[in-house]
Amino acid sequence: MESSEIYRRLTPIFQDILDDDDLVPSADLTAHDVPEWDSLRHIRLIVTVERELEVKFTTPEISALENVGQFVELIQSKLTRA
């Protein structure tokens, strides 16, 4: 799956969980950029993405992420292996 398709699929998830209909995830977006992005919503994001895209992440993989761009790369690598 192309990264543009992943961003397209992530957008409604981010908008719903972070309660911001105008939010459009970009490669450099971090939790520090979104006031509503707390630890609980972070977990909800991960779980929802796992369910919607049918992928699984390990705790070390999630802990290593610094921004949405790295998250998209991780998702892409998981989908490529599937």
C-alpha positions, 0 to 999 in steps of 0.5 A, a space after each residue: 500500500 502506498 504511503 498516500 493511501 495510508 495517510 488517506 486511511 489514517 485521516 478519519 481515524 486521527 480526526 475521530 480519536 483526536 476530536 478534530 475534524 480539520 486535522 490532517 496527519 502529516 509526516 512531521 506531526 507529533 503528539 506535541 503538536 496536538 493538545 488533545 493527543 494524550 497517552 490514552 488517545 495514543 493507545 486508542 490510535 494504535 489499537 484502532 489502526 491495528 484493527 482497521 489496517 489489520 496489522 499488529 505493532 510491538 511495544 518497542 516499535 511504538 516506543 521508537 516512533 517520533 512522528 506520524 511519518 515514521 508510523 506510516 513507514 512502520 505500517 507500510 513495512 507491516 503491510 508489505 510483509 503480509 
